[in-house]
Amino acid sequence: MTGSPIGSAFGWEYRVIQIDVESGNPPEPPSPQSDSERLGGALSPEFLEREFPQQYSPLNSTPRHPAEQLQFFLNALGREHWEMVEAAQVGPLLMFVFKRPLASAGGSLRADPGAGPSVT
């Protein structure tokens, strides 16, 4: 396996992400009522809807296609200099392997080593 000069000079950092690809029902759209029940009634549906309007907006009523969700996630990792180098299925899990050059002692390619992608 050959690498770029920066990789051979400083080494690589790896990250593995797993996705469960077992078939099943897609998740239901967000509901303040079901979320309140899941929290044991600690927060009322009215409170949840008032405090988190973006979560319960009509835009969130239809789940995004899985390919669109994956594309969004992969682009977030790419912005943090992660490069996907392998995708392999292990049973019901799809494993994605990413790498990026380790930072030199004098600088860093990232703000928070080991942190997940900044997905909001």
Backbone torsions as a table, in degrees:
resi	resn	phi	psi	omega
1	MET	NA	128.6	178.3
2	THR	-104.4	148.7	179.6
3	GLY	-128.5	170.8	177.6
4	SER	-71.0	162.1	179.3
5	PRO	-56.5	-37.5	-178.8
6	ILE	-66.6	-37.4	179.1
7	GLY	-67.5	-41.0	-178.2
8	SER	-72.9	-28.6	-178.7
9	ALA	-77.9	-33.3	-172.5
10	PHE	-120.4	-11.8	-177.9
11	GLY	88.7	-179.0	-175.9
12	TRP	-123.9	151.0	170.1
13	GLU	-109.7	136.3	-178.0
14	TYR	-115.9	154.1	177.7
15	ARG	-143.1	136.0	179.1
16	VAL	-120.1	128.8	178.8
17	ILE	-117.0	136.1	177.4
18	GLN	-113.5	145.4	175.2
19	ILE	-129.6	129.8	178.0
20	ASP	-81.1	116.7	-176.4
21	VAL	-104.9	14.9	176.0
22	GLU	-62.3	137.4	-179.9
23	SER	-69.3	147.4	-179.5
24	GLY	-176.2	-176.8	179.3
25	ASN	-76.3	139.4	176.2
26	PRO	-66.1	155.0	-179.1
27	PRO	-63.9	148.6	176.8
28	GLU	-73.7	152.6	175.1
29	PRO	-62.9	156.1	-179.6
30	PRO	-58.7	138.8	178.8
31	SER	-137.5	124.1	179.5
32	PRO	-62.3	-31.6	179.7
33	GLN	-66.8	-50.5	-178.6
34	SER	-68.5	-34.2	178.3
35	ASP	-67.5	-37.3	176.8
36	SER	-64.3	-42.3	178.6
37	GLU	-64.1	-40.8	179.1
38	ARG	-62.2	-29.7	178.7
39	LEU	-88.9	11.0	178.8
40	GLY	69.0	23.4	179.5
41	GLY	77.6	7.4	-179.2
42	ALA	-61.9	-32.9	175.9
43	LEU	-123.2	132.2	-177.7
44	SER	-73.6	154.9	175.8
45	PRO	-57.0	-37.6	179.9
46	GLU	-63.9	-43.4	178.5
47	PHE	-62.1	-48.0	-179.4
48	LEU	-59.1	-44.7	-178.7
49	GLU	-67.1	-37.6	180.0
50	ARG	-71.7	-41.3	-175.7
51	GLU	-83.1	-22.2	-178.0
52	PHE	-129.2	59.3	-175.6
53	PRO	-60.3	-34.1	-179.3
54	GLN	-65.3	-32.1	-179.5
55	GLN	-67.9	-33.9	-174.3
56	TYR	-110.2	19.2	178.7
57	SER	-72.3	158.8	178.2
58	PRO	-58.3	-25.7	178.8
59	LEU	-63.4	-26.7	180.0
60	ASN	-92.1	4.2	-177.1
61	SER	-74.6	-24.1	177.8
62	THR	-112.8	118.8	-180.0
63	PRO	-62.7	145.2	176.7
64	ARG	-71.6	150.5	178.6
65	HIS	-59.8	141.4	-178.8
66	PRO	-55.0	-36.2	178.9
67	ALA	-64.4	-38.5	178.6
68	GLU	-67.1	-40.1	177.9
69	GLN	-63.4	-43.7	-179.7
70	LEU	-65.7	-40.7	178.2
71	GLN	-61.0	-43.2	179.1
72	PHE	-60.5	-45.1	-179.2
73	PHE	-65.7	-44.7	180.0
74	LEU	-64.5	-38.3	177.3
75	ASN	-65.0	-36.8	177.4
76	ALA	-63.4	-42.3	177.2
77	LEU	-65.6	-40.1	178.8
78	GLY	-60.3	-38.3	177.9
79	ARG	-64.0	-21.9	178.1
80	GLU	-98.6	17.8	173.7
81	HIS	73.2	17.2	175.0
82	TRP	-83.4	136.0	177.4
83	GLU	-117.3	126.3	178.2
84	MET	-74.7	128.5	-177.9
85	VAL	-117.1	-12.2	-177.8
86	GLU	-161.0	144.1	169.5
87	ALA	-133.9	125.6	-178.1
88	ALA	-141.8	143.4	177.3
89	GLN	-97.1	130.0	177.4
90	VAL	-124.2	100.7	-174.3
91	GLY	60.5	-130.6	179.9
92	PRO	-84.0	4.5	-177.2
93	LEU	-104.1	135.1	171.5
94	LEU	-101.6	119.6	-176.3
95	MET	-104.1	126.9	176.1
96	PHE	-108.5	128.1	179.0
97	VAL	-109.6	128.7	-179.8
98	PHE	-120.6	154.9	172.9
99	LYS	-141.9	157.5	171.5
100	ARG	-152.6	154.1	-179.8
101	PRO	-63.4	141.8	171.9
102	LEU	-67.4	146.1	178.3
103	ALA	-72.1	146.4	174.6
104	SER	-72.5	167.8	-179.1
105	ALA	-60.9	-28.2	-175.3
106	GLY	-90.7	-8.3	-176.7
107	GLY	-159.3	172.7	-178.5
108	SER	-136.7	144.3	175.0
109	LEU	-84.7	-9.9	-173.5
110	ARG	-141.8	160.4	-178.2
111	ALA	-81.4	-36.5	-174.2
112	ASP	-136.7	96.1	-178.2
113	PRO	-58.4	134.1	176.9
114	GLY	84.4	-8.7	-179.6
115	ALA	-76.0	154.4	178.4
116	GLY	-73.2	172.8	179.4
117	PRO	-65.0	151.6	-178.6
118	SER	-82.7	72.4	-177.8
119	VAL	-96.2	126.7	177.5
120	THR	-123.1	NA	NA
